[in-house]
Amino acid sequence: MAGEPVESAWTVVPLLVGAVLLVLFVRRQRRRTHPLVDLKMFRRPAFSTSVGCIVLAMLALVGLELIAAQYLQLVLGLSPLQTGLRLLPLTFAAMAAGLFGARMLRRFGPRRMVCFGFCLTAFSVLTLIAMGERDNTGLLLFGFLLLGFGLEMTLFGAYESMLSEAPPAQAGGAAAIGETSYQLGAGIGIALLGSVMNAAYAPGLSSVPGVPASASASAGHSLGEAYDVAGRLGGARGAALRDAARHAFVHGLHVTLLVSAALLLLGAVMALRLPRVMHCEAPLAAVPAPGNQPNPASPPDPALSHPPTRAGQLRGGRVPRGCGRGRLGCERLRCGR
């Protein structure tokens, strides 16, 4: 869990180089006629909000999974196979939420679906705070089921809302931004929640009775290293260091879960900027082939003179942006019809 200090050159220089490259990339994309990424899409509140929700959801998912795997193996003493089996309910719950995602999005809309998903995930994270140094299978099962279902609800609703806000010509670019958001959230989650975990874990090993200061400092890097140091010390000192490291890790886990729940609740507030319903825009009229031009003297086709549906009506003097560009399609969502 430990790494280079914040003031180290190995930390500061990569951050500065990344910031400069990001600025150069944005300037280049804004000047090009056909940019790789159309940054104008971020001017739409619903689009930028959806991207932010995806980042926050992935932040919580990847960061918590990383810490949960360490907790199950190093604190509870489970094998890698047993750890994977314990995490399976999270995957199954996410699959179930994905299967019902279209119905929930059609029924509740992006705003309520994403907001409720964040709240459900935050509740599951707060439930997992009851985890201690002893195994509690029922609590883990309940918490992981809620966590997987809530996160998939959030990601499903946010991704569809993001795609629906993108212009048809930029659908591919919007999908690429969505995939990048997944990766960005995962990276930030590992860095942020890992740093919180380490900041709460290391002080608990600063002064263990009977353990040398150098051994305590090494044990403060990670729980796995603490076990190695305790094994080398042996005897009563090794047992004391091992117990202190386990206590410190569980304390750090609780602090990390609280921070994660706060970020998820922030995401729920952010989701209030999403649209209430998914609107579909009117389909474009088909252009007849050159050899099939209609006869001006012939009566109009009743099918072409059919009154427009509610999806094609003007809303506020302009045609609403459609969700038919999403990966599910307007017919499946049946939105605004």
MITOR-916671 format. One record per residue: y, x, z of N, C-alpha, C, O in turn; residue in three letters. Coordinates in steps of 0.001 Angstrom, whole numbers, plus 500000, padded with zeros to 6 digits. Each point is the difference from the previous one (the first is absolute). Example, Ala and Ser with C-alpha at 12.3 -4.5 7.8 and 13.67 -1.06 7.14 Angstrom:
<recs>
494310513190507800501190499110500000501200500900500000499981501036500665ALA
501069498614498615501190500820500060501090499230500730501108500509500169SER
</recs>
This chain:
<recs>
498799500818500000501201499182500000501249500851500000501061499546499574MET
498828501661500890501187500828500104500328500619498653499135500123499133ALA
502106500259500705500444500616498760501185500890500275500239500409501136GLY
500499499886497817501176500835500141501097499231500732500119498788499820GLU
500683501888501002501114499321500669501033499509499007500055500456498858PRO
500770498600501597500975499375499113500998501011499457500402499913498840VAL
499998501041501982501014500963499571499417501149499192500748500884499583GLU
497949499136500180499383501088499249500387499929498531500246498924499455SER
499803502259499909500318500051498564498933499307499173500306499435498950ALA
498447500597501504498917499329499286500154498486500032499376499296499206TRP
501442500204501698500266498560500066501291499646499276500048499017499260THR
500993501771500948501316499674499460500061500236498492500509499152499266VAL
498985501979500264500115500341498584499301498987499093500611499562499025VAL
498136500040501244499391498971499136500767498684499989500073499333498968PRO
500501500287502181500784498768500041501244500097499121500329499063499272LEU
500357502073500799501193500184499176499653500039498517500693499397499182LEU
498231501314500470499590500067498592499616498613499499500353499630498881VAL
498939499609501922499623498648499599501205499105499804500048499212499055GLY
500943500906501848501209499183499869500771500349498731500496499109499310ALA
499607502186500379500713500411498785499282499490498755500641499485499083VAL
498048500652500877499237499513498850500118498491499834500053499492498880LEU
499989499804502233500149498543499927501356499610499431500091499083499184LEU
500960501604501241501338499721499474500068500294498510500560499217499233VAL
498873501906500358499999500352498574499213498981499183500409499641498896LEU
498484499900501630499199499012499291500763498693499831499974499403498923PHE
500705500147502132500758498751499925501133500129498980500216499090499199VAL
500499502017500822501097500194499046499488500014498566500629499433499106ARG
498244501207500675499456500071498640499566498612499518500255499633498853ARG
499097499607502012499532498672499600501152499040499737499888499128499138GLN
501206501015501581501151499107499801500739500299498704500685499126499469ARG
499190502092500013500721500380498782499209499731498728500580499934498916ARG
498115499911501198499175499840498810500014498561499505500081499053500781ARG
499835500809497881499966498667499403498697499285500329499999498807500303THR
498910501911499638498693499447500332499417500811501163499220500925499775HIS
501148498740501452499565500797501148498516499799500300499403498980499655PRO
500033502016500993498616499886500454499872498909501054499023499250500007LEU
501953500661500876500065498960501022501383499373499944501007500684500180VAL
499041498024499572501281499302499935500472499720501421499539499056500641ASP
501378501767499842500473499869501373500868498766500211500295499638501139LEU
500119499712497770500793498783500145499200498874500661500580499064500552LYS
498106501029499391499187498972500642500211499962501502499842498954500628MET
500518502197499953500208500043501448501283499276500416500232499789501190PHE
500609499825497830501182499223500344499650498574500391500804499309500626ARG
498007500251499009499566498657500372499469500038501428499058500738500289ARG
501529498482500600499574500065501416498508499732500188499345500668500801PRO
500117498361498466498587499667500181499105501161499573498973500254500629ALA
501409500446498310499188501120499519500014501149501014498944500493500396PHE
502238499926500016500089501109500953499376499631501341499402500852500657SER
500731497889499758499385499566501253498481500044499904499329500413500945THR
500132499165497926498552500032499816499474501425500059498966500256500619SER
501733500669498747499580501401500048500035500514501436499080500697500428VAL
501969498969500317500077500419501391498877499426500845499483500681500885GLY
500134498081498856498903499378500747498676500694499706499176500179500897CYS
500621500209497857498767500713499646499934501336500728498953500377500526ILE
502167500337499501500032501301500675499689499846501484499215500773500550VAL
501394498235500105499764499799501435498554499596500284499401500467500969LEU
500046498673498194498623499564500220499019501161499841499091500159500815ALA
501088500648498146499122501148499807500211501048501085499053500680500395MET
502168499457500086500291500918501094499141499668501209499384500881500600LEU
500582497837499748499224499587501162498502500145499753499265500430500890ALA
500279499216497916498567500017499710499424501403500057499041500245500732LEU
501529500680498507499428501341499897500162500755501315499071500669500453VAL
502107499226500160500215500700501259499056499531501097499455500815500745GLY
500350497871499358499120499470501032498534500304499717499229500264500923LEU
500386499701497807498610500333499669499687501441500361498915500298500500GLU
502039500601499247499778501405500316499813500194501502499097500717500431LEU
501757498644500359499914500147501448498779499277500543499359500484500933ILE
500306498350498487498838499249500466498710500782499783499101499957500840ALA
500801500755498044498796500793499748499848501102501054498890500257500466ALA
502201500386499909499934501021501048499635499380501344499223500571500765GLN
501338498265499516499698499334501263498519499646500093499371500237501030TYR
500072499201497908498609499572500029499044501181500138498985499890500688LEU
501321501233498671499089501141500034500211500891501216499032500401500647GLN
502221499915499672500269500982501041500099499409501392499658500662500980LEU
500809498097499123500121499373501328498747499206500341499443500153501086VAL
500115499003497995498809499195500266498715500743499688498925499577500426LEU
501163501520498842498820500804499721499079499419498943498801500278500016GLY
501725498924499069499174499425498948499783501008498880500809500904499790LEU
498090498923499502499715500860498853500846499555498813500559498904500028SER
499550501932498912500752499573498814499473498709499386500784499176499528PRO
497883500634500473499431498758499468500396498807500856500384498955499474LEU
499525501194501829500395498903500891501488499697499879500409498842500086GLN
500395502187499716501442499793499820500282499206498734500812499074500004THR
498507501298498906500179499244498763499583498553500140500659499112499459GLY
498264500635501256499551498620500204500997499211500850500195498805499779LEU
500429501852501179500994499314500830501242499620499194500666499010500302ARG
499638501784498671501179499725499171499717499027498860500929499563499320LEU
497815500095500464499660499083498916500647498613500152500435499439498994LEU
499648499985502214500660498690500110501415499982499445500437498983499463PRO
500280502118500657501350500069499444499953499825498484500832499294499429LEU
498195501348499918499865499886498552499587498596499589500547499445499047THR
498492499978501663499546498647499669501116498977500169500137499088499185PHE
500661501061501868501115499076500214501033500134498889500570499004499554ALA
499672502224499998500944500199498898499471499377498708500772499437499224ALA
497921500660500542499415499371498816500144498480500054500297499365498988MET
499491500055502194500146498548500135501437499568499742500241498994499333ALA
500713501767501196501407499662499758500350500124498525500805499222499486ALA
498593501756499823500256500138498572499452498832499201500612499575499020GLY
498226499896501395499410498867499293500846498738500130500102499214499058LEU
500507500597502120500820498816500229501487500265499770500834499131500253PHE
499499502078499264501405500358499856500760499101499051501133499613500289GLY
498255500042498566500698499170499015500306498616500570501092499467499804ALA
497932499955500905500227498679500586501089500049501069500864499126500063ARG
499082501908500772501009500090501053501388500231499411500986499452500493MET
499090501357498459501297500259499384500552498741499345501202499740500055LEU
497917499478499324500440498755499374500429498977501046500941499238499777ARG
498384500746501341500274498989501021501203500352500863500826499139500300ARG
499272502121500098501029500391500963501171500751499373501093499996500565PHE
498712500643498292501066500774499389500059501414500554499417500276501049GLY
501281500631498259500038501406500429500610500196501376499491500784500801PRO
501599498509499480500705500251501263499113499712501199499835500859500866ARG
499599497957499196499193499644501153498693500780500040499520500358501076ARG
499904499906497759498727500719499981500155501431500494499222500458500836MET
501775500244498654500202501391500407500458500080501455499546500865500749VAL
501343498246499645500485500012501380498869499717500981499876500675501021CYS
499294498322498668498876499689500876498993501136500016499423500301501045PHE
500355500342497793499085501130499965500458501139500893499189500599500705GLY
502093499704499272500535501038500883499829499605501470499591500824500819PHE
500716497938499512499889499551501397498547500033500473499721500405501128CYS
499356499169498008498581500031500364499532501432500209499237500277500925LEU
501215500632498222499625501402500151500572500588501277499314500738500706THR
501940498940499597500606500492501241499253499471501224499813500728500974ALA
499764498014498980499230499434501113498674500721500165499583500285501123PHE
499750500013497767498721500713500095500188501405500563499169500482500769SER
501923500170498846500277501346500519500262499953501502499523500855500746VAL
501231498152499689500252499864501439498714499670500759499838500399501153LEU
499256498878498203498712499700500637499189501272500213499320500142501017THR
500749500779498034499232501237500092500521500938501090499347500992500325LEU
501824498701500241500504500840501102499074499921501203499993500903500836ILE
499224498024499261499062499862501120498833500982499909499202500091500933ALA
500688500644497959498925500994499888500204501102501026501121500463500209MET
497815499947500419500049501073500988498996501079499672499666500218498836GLY
499859500449502177499047501093499794498570499509499914499092500783499718GLU
500694497933500519498664499424499887499939499093498781501002499422499576ARG
497806500470499878499799499218498788500137498512500305499495499508501009ASP
501196499791498102500156498550500093499791499450498590500954499854499236ASN
497816499850500433499647499618498636500694498713499577500510499909498882THR
499515499092502005500619498721499653501483500127499709500506499393499056GLY
500191501392501750501436500190499791500270500706498672500900499608499257LEU
498321501432500447500190500728498746499710499103498803500727500040499008LEU
498226499154501074499663499105498901501114498986499760500410499772498862LEU
500073499627502214501075499006499878501268500635499452500647499441499113PHE
499709501726501413501226500658499559499941500448498554500970499833499261GLY
497898500738500321499880500472498622499955498845499006500514500131498889PHE
498885498745501483499987498842499111501416499486499752500385499745498859LEU
500380500106502214501385499541499850500838501026499234500842499642499176LEU
498915501623501108500774501056499349499760500007498491500952500070499223LEU
497797499858500362499698500007498577500523498774499285500542500107498900GLY
499302498721501711500461498765499362501523499981499894500545499643498956PHE
500134500736502108501463499974499989500595500995499033500964499677499306GLY
498493501521500626500538501008499092499793499612498537500887500204499171LEU
497947499237500511499762499611498616500892498825499602500463499938498861GLU
499784499129502061500952498928499720501371500572499655500649499566499049MET
499773501405501734501305500607499779500062500711498658500940499802499230THR
498063501024500488500000500764498757499876499082498784500655500232498984LEU
498524498744501107499816499080498881501307499279499669500438499987498849PHE
500175499419502164501230499261499764501145500881499542500767499612499118GLY
499359501580501474501092500896499624499816500527498585500973500101499251ALA
497809500235500371499752500540498654500268498944498936500622500299498980TYR
498922498478501237500241498944499024501486499662499891500504499741498908GLU
500189500262502221501431499734499974500743501091499245500945499717499264SER
498631501533500916500639501106499303499814499878498491500955500177499243MET
497819499522500310499748499880498569500736498808499394500440500063498852LEU
499694498869501897500675498820499461501486500231499802500630499309499199SER
499939501645501512501426500278499889500322500974498877501162500151499622GLU
497823500507499847500244500995498954500171499317498647499302499025499724ALA
501606501457499424500115499462498638498692500206499244499263500940500296PRO
500433498193498727498737500146499264499833501367499359498896500543499977PRO
502183500017499506499898501297499343499735501136500982499586501086499595ALA
500650498670501700499831501040501008498811499718500908499926500536501105GLN
499145498630498443498853499649500840499157501229500327499557500162501137ALA
500217500708497872499232501209500256500684500932500983499358500570500882GLY
501971499582498958500738500837500941499982499438501405499925500755500970GLY
500145497922499153499953499377501328498644500225500658499927500270501199ALA
498997499620498019498669500263500552499872501447500460499391500276501033ALA
501184500646498198499964501413500393500776500221501297499576500773500859ALA
501567498542499278500766500114501244499183499465501173500027500563501094ILE
499247498345498666499154499459501061498921500975500432499766500180501195GLY
499572500452497838498970500978500342500592501202500720499394500538500926GLU
501797499884498643500668501110500694500360499607501427499951500831500906THR
500409497909499294500323499525501346498795500107500924500137500339501175SER
498670499367498282498784500154500799499848501445500473499748500252501178TYR
500408500689497896499827501408500345501095500482500957499736500767500926GLN
501493498771498835501100500397500876499789499483501415500207500729500970LEU
499381498013499146499742499443501326498880500723500722500077500226501208GLY
498864500143498044498889500720500625500454501364500512499646500397501111ALA
501132500316498088500480501309500437500925499911501203499883500774500950GLY
501038498272498993500915499842501135499237499579501248500321500440501105ILE
498666498707498723499232499551501158499296501138500707500013500079501228GLY
499366500809497993499318501138500612500997500911500704499751500474501109ILE
501384499766498232500992500908500594500673499385501227500123500649501039ALA
500313498091498834500768499378501077499132499678501209500293500436501113LEU
498637498801498667499160499620501135499263501195500575499732500046501200LEU
499932500934497945499401501214500528500962500773500888499599500556501023GLY
501668499480498587500998500686500830500218499272501323500137500634501046SER
499894498041498906500143499225501237498806500244500917500151500176501209VAL
498669499832498196498792500240500779500030501362500670499669500124501179MET
500726500899498073500036501344500556501065500135501084499786500682501002ASN
501372498662498795501070500072500996499593499339501313500446500422501067ALA
498714498551498868499553499341501225498768500669500603499748499872501198ALA
499484500839497979498756500615500470500233501365500653499462500273501073TYR
501329500576498291500140501386500456500531500134501428499472500831500739ALA
501545498402499705500493500187501370498946499770501076500112500553501094PRO
498872498644498621498971499750501004499129501197500298499252499991500978GLY
500829501048498194499191501203500194500847501219500317499511501129499970LEU
501752498644500331500894501135500266499627500742501270500191501213500084SER
499288498091500890499632500656501269498768499321500586500105499035500757SER
498730501485498879498738499509500549499583500930501130499924501210499790VAL
499804498266501398499651500861501149498798500899499705498944499529499577PRO
501240501768500655498924500961499815499816500492498593499158500866499765GLY
501605498613499274499860500394498595501162500916499644501146499661500296VAL
498604501490499080501098500909499613500977499320499044499642499080499265PRO
501599501399500766501038499400499160499676500156498517500273499096499210ALA
499145502043500404499666500207498595498925499014499536500058499489498882SER
498968500251501980498952499047499643500566498586499913499611499230499122ALA
501302500424501780500620498676499947500827499827498737500006498927499398SER
500699502139500197500806499919498785499113499807498775500334499220499108ALA
498547501479500845499084499831498880499384498606500003499829499396498941SER
499843500097502220499411498665500095500989498922499591499589498915499589ALA
501719501364500515501003499015499632500157499808498513500738499110499577GLY
498587501701499603500101499844498549499260498759499517500506499266499151HIS
498312500500501381499212498839499596498899499793501011499689500891500790SER
499724497927499182498909499703500928498760500814499660499294500453500901LEU
500433499739497817498857500814499621500123501433500492499029500582500484GLY
502175499992499390500206501364500492499921500046501517499538500990500568GLU
500910497942500097499889499952501463498535500044500431499668500663500983ALA
499462498645498302498577500043500326499427501397499781499164500455500781TYR
501278500231498165499530501364499764500430500937501123499206500807500483ASP
502054499083499929500502500844501091499260499687501292499653500908500754VAL
500105497813499505499276499607501211498577500548499981499477500401501039ALA
499893499618497785498651500563499912499976501478500280499050500504500600GLY
502005500217498966500051501441500271500276500286501478499489500971500557ARG
501319498179500068500286500217501422498774499695500848499627500783500874LEU
499761498092498865498805499624500745500295499668501457501129500146500468GLY
497864499417500222500131499720501421500977498886500314500232499097499196GLY
500336500994502005500926498969500463501298500014499211500588498947499754ALA
499869502244499845501239500067499229499841499336498631500890499280499548ARG
497987500961499803499757499360498707499900498493500115500519499279499148GLY
498820500233501894499888498556500201501362499374500276500299498909499514ALA
500538501797501282501341499475500298500843499928498738500720499025499783ALA
499191502017499377500777499995498766499502498904499050500795499346499325LEU
497919500467500632499440498975499123500452498603500424500368499180499159ARG
499603500554502141500436498694500503501498499799499766500431498916499607ASP
500356502127500636501446499880499788500322499751498532500892499213499683ALA
498380501459499414500237499795498575499634498584499577500691499396499180ALA
498232500077501373499605498641499650501038498997500501500370499078499273ARG
500097501095501949501040499118500541501272500083499155500612498979499684HIS
499779502242499954501231500176499227499869499368498616500964499434499484ALA
497857500656499915499817499422498673500095498478500057500639499391499141PHE
498746500000501837500069498539500121501441499558500263500445498982499471VAL
500279501783501343501410499687500223500793500118498696500806499127499679HIS
498966501947499577500688500146498723499638498904499019500843499564499216GLY
497901499982500817499586498899499137500768498731500328500433499289499093LEU
499740500419502182500744498806500398501461500073499562500561499007499536HIS
500052502163500610501388500159499577500112499829498490500936499368499510VAL
498108501198499753500019499884498543499834498555499565500654499559499055THR
498481499699501619499815498589499666501273499197500256500326499094499234LEU
500385501231501827501266499308500279501030500289498907500693499090499544LEU
499407502155500041500939500351498929499609499308498701500859499501499273VAL
497835500471500438499540499335498790500301498513500037500416499432498989SER
499384499926502156500307498571500114501484499739499794500375499006499377ALA
500473501879501143501440499834499799500371500107498524500835499234499517ALA
498555501706499762500261500134498567499512498781499232500648499570499046LEU
498225499872501357499483498814499336500904498787500227500213499200499089LEU
500309500668502108500947498913500264501295500200499208500618499030499561LEU
499786502214500260501142500286499129499699499560498572500872499468499312LEU
497904500752500249499611499522498680500031498495499892500350499463498948GLY
499288499837502128500063498534499990501434499509499841500254499022499297ALA
500673501657501356501419499638499843500461500307498577500740499221499400VAL
498823501907500068500358500359498635499471498974498993500653499716498996MET
498174499736501276499384499047499070500783498703499888499764499231499068ALA
501151500499501838500803498790499921500923500007498788500556498960499647LEU
499617502190499712500823500083498792499227499635498742500593499871498929ARG
498107499963501181499199499644498841500231498530499627500407499207500849LEU
499340500427497901500173498595499604498979499105500685498901500430500350PRO
501490498321499830499096499059500648498819499642499125498880499878500497ARG
501346499951498215498940499610499071500032500936498811500999500672499743VAL
497892499360499535499909500773498773500415499092498851499365498973499764MET
501689501392499520500500499196498898499442500530498686499858501207499804HIS
499831497861499305499555500373498654501104499674499020500656498966500121CYS
499553501905498911500991499708498982499343499283498828498785500088499822GLU
501999499210499386499461499236498887499367500932498979500556501059499712ALA
498279498565499727499384500856498991500834500037498747500673499031499648PRO
499273502104499681500774500155498782499422499137498889498782499873499882LEU
502095499525499293499544499167498901499327500856498949500460501097499684ALA
498448498393499778499254500745498991500780500019498691500552498981499585ALA
499490502167499773500695500151498729498998499736498880499001500714499916VAL
501220498283499208499027499696498951499923501124498986500970500721499764PRO
497855499409499644499794501023498966500814499655498768500345498835499799ALA
499976502168499356500826499742498817499399498940499088500736499226499389PRO
497920500726500508499398499034499115499840498626500606499557499077499318GLY
500792500762501943499809498727500686501313499439500492500050499415501082ASN
501010500747498157501292499472500395499974498475499946499512499445499016GLN
500989499861501991499983498541499990500965499455498967501022500613499693PRO
498634498228499780500835499312499023501159499326500714499777499185500895ASN
501472501141498725501135499382500698499996498485499882500500499308500887PRO
498937500165498015500018498546499814498931499306500820500061498786500194ALA
498953501970500293498921499372500751500464499650501393500907500645500527SER
498482498329500093500407499622501361499648501099500994499051500751499774PRO
501679499354501299499731501044500993498648499789500672499539498877500207PRO
499870502222500111498722499959500681500205499533501437500835500558500713ASP
498408498415499732500182499534501382499732501093501013500617500016501065PRO
498460500913498621499694501057500961501171500931500211500196500534501092ALA
500618499665497806501153500897500139501160499310500675500869500670500558LEU
499174498007499409501109499279500627499679499555501402500742499219500595SER
498137501282499949499630499630501368501030500543500977500432501144499858HIS
499975498061501136501008500480500954499500501214500759498805500118500273PRO
502094500777500065499577501223500689499454499685501378500416499042500652PRO
498643501783499776499446499846501335500968500550501030501026500595499672THR
498612499186501590500889500476501055500094501513500008500997500569500444ARG
497934500091499051500041501464499966501030500509499028500501501113500157ALA
499843498068498801500959500461499020501391499484500208500900500323499225GLY
499305498877501810501327499468500244500916501084500547499560500966500623GLN
501722498841499122500978500948500518500165499802501487499994498876500502LEU
500152502229500190500225499963501440501294500754500275500067501222499871ARG
500946498032500507501277500646500269500656500512498744500740500982500060GLY
499015498380498776500659500408498772499319501120499260500534500485499002GLY
498263499960501466499305501068499305498501499790500160499535499339500929ARG
499744501231498157498556499844500049499458500865501125500321501187500048VAL
498865498271500866499482500811501096499048501066499499499329499820498984PRO
500618501276501726499075501058499645498586499524500265499759499264500958ARG
499316501143498214498656499450500077499019500921500671500205501211500077GLY
498725498196500407498925500779500586498854500170499032498987500604500353CYS
501141498875498419498931500145499029499749501439499628498996500316499362GLY
501931500583501039499806501408499694499094500672501020499570501136499805ARG
500140498155501287499148500580501019498584500166499499499632499464498955GLY
499562501296501808498658500293499531499093498794500102498930500004499391ARG
501443498960501352499183498801500060500334499027498893499130499271499523LEU
502131500712500064500414499088498945500459498682500568499563499570501067GLY
501341499790498186500580498759500480498982498874500058500081499136500873CYS
498948500863498196499054498905499977499144499998501256499658498939500522GLU
499988502270499972499178500050501175500773499618501239499477499307500872ARG
501755501135499216500801499689501174500514498565499969500249499404501049LEU
499912500032497733500512498646499840501318499820500744500235498970500632ARG
500615502039499285501220499986500781501088499244499261500144500124498783CYS
500617499095501963501150499299499462499628498913499033500865499533499260GLY
497890500036500705499588498958499066499699498712500761499634498995499392ARG
</recs>
